[in-house]
Amino acid sequence: MGTVNIQTDIPGPKSKELAERRTKAVVDAHSSVAPVYTAKAEGATITDVDGNVFIDFAGGIGAMNTGHGNPVITDEIKNQVDDYLHVCFTVTPYEPYVALAEKLNAMTPGDFPKKTLLVNSGAEALENSVKVARYWTERSGVIVFEHAFHGRSLMTMALTYKDMPYRHGFGPFPDVIHRLPYPYNRGKKAMEEFDSLLLEKGEESFAAVVIELVAGEGGFMPADKDFVAHIRKQCSDHGIVLVVDEVQTGFGRTGKMFSCDWYDLEPDIIAMAKSLTGGLPLSAITGQADMMDKVHVGGLGGTFGGNPASCRAGLAAIGQLEQLQASGRLDQLSTAIPQRLHALSEKSPFVNEARGIGAMYSLELCDGASEAKPSKERASEVLQNCLQDGLIMILSGTYGNVIRTLMPLVISDAELDEGMAILEKNVLSLS
Ligand SMILES: Cc1ncc(COP(=O)(O)O)c(C=O)c1O
């Protein structure tokens, strides 16, 4: 017998009842992918209020790499709750913030002195990266890429690519954001485009380059290695701050602690959130110490930034990920998941390609014609059918046609196999 256990229609009666209350109380704009309401989540499974058990390939959008209800993490949280919960680091500081900053300074790529700021969300981490870069360079512009997603705050919407739903109707945005095509399979062209922009506008126009090394919401495309090496050099030569957004890619997702590790890349600032804590809101930026420390006192911070329970959860989550890495499990998963998705891609005319890095892998669905066009309809059909069969998944991609894997990395082989079998069945039944 497998893990999945579907006992009612999906959604079941209790989920339907909650949906009615939700419709009256919660803004429609905050949507949900799966209309099943959570009662409990453990490891790589979610049980809904009707008692149905699902395998989770979404991991709270990549925030649960250490698994739901990880006891090592929840124990740390409980202990911290008993000691004190919020005093505000701006008022009376505390050790867990310092300890997490020390840990992030040590574990992030780059053998140079670093400093860390803790805030609350991925968007806030990117906001602060741009603030620090502007302050350091005394310049204003930012180079970003097509298919980028960096958040929903005003500056990060400006950095983000997709109009609907992320930017639509929320402008105007700062006019100092310069966007280039995402460097996936573009070879030398991407480097030429970057160099032309630099030449045309002049280095004094740019405070920062902000990039995801695997475009997350944009469709799991890995950036070209040569391009990444090129922009590292160009940023150093022209005094531009290189910010890598590891919000989705970080903390073991790609099989290494950070996607930067695949590229031997040392960014000036690295933005982190999601799986940093195993489930509590917290984000961080870690960067070159002199850069981070140039900002005047009081220029960075926030009421809940570096919440002590989140910090302790973060230290515990990092410990858990280090163990998964040391045991070889991260490597195993980052071989097994791509292999399985490539094999599936070979069998279906509706998969244009399987791509990603490590356990951050995806299937890009198309219409099956020789000049393959993106097929959002087919991706949604697979998603809905997987849910009925007990597998929770989410999509990505500028055209909404990419099925992505963000399962907790504590998933067992049996659960992975069961989830993949559901996915395979529903991709292979497309017509
Ligand atoms: C790459 C990337 N950057 C930034 C964000 C924004 O993070 P948050 O939703 O925590 O603000 C996300 C969220 O999905 C992300 O994937």
The ligand as a MOL file (V3000), in Angstrom:
LIG
                    3D

  0  0  0     0  0            999 V3000
M  V30 BEGIN CTAB
M  V30 COUNTS 16 16 0 0 0
M  V30 BEGIN ATOM
M  V30 1 C 13.4430 33.6960 -6.8320 0
M  V30 2 C 12.4730 34.3620 -5.9110 0
M  V30 3 N 12.7540 35.5800 -5.4280 0
M  V30 4 C 11.9230 36.2110 -4.5950 0
M  V30 5 C 10.7280 35.6550 -4.2190 0
M  V30 6 C 9.8060 36.3960 -3.2990 0
M  V30 7 O 9.7500 35.7610 -2.0700 0
M  V30 8 P 8.5540 36.0710 -1.0400 0
M  V30 9 O 7.3180 35.4830 -1.6310 0
M  V30 10 O 8.9890 35.4060 0.2310 0
M  V30 11 O 8.4800 37.5550 -0.9150 0
M  V30 12 C 10.3940 34.3800 -4.6990 0
M  V30 13 C 9.1090 33.7500 -4.3300 0
M  V30 14 O 8.6310 32.8290 -4.9380 0
M  V30 15 C 11.2910 33.7180 -5.5670 0
M  V30 16 O 11.0090 32.5120 -6.0660 0
M  V30 END ATOM
M  V30 BEGIN BOND
M  V30 1 1 1 2
M  V30 2 1 2 3
M  V30 3 2 2 15
M  V30 4 2 3 4
M  V30 5 1 4 5
M  V30 6 1 5 6
M  V30 7 2 5 12
M  V30 8 1 6 7
M  V30 9 1 7 8
M  V30 10 2 8 9
M  V30 11 1 8 10
M  V30 12 1 8 11
M  V30 13 1 12 13
M  V30 14 1 12 15
M  V30 15 2 13 14
M  V30 16 1 15 16
M  V30 END BOND
M  V30 END CTAB
M  END
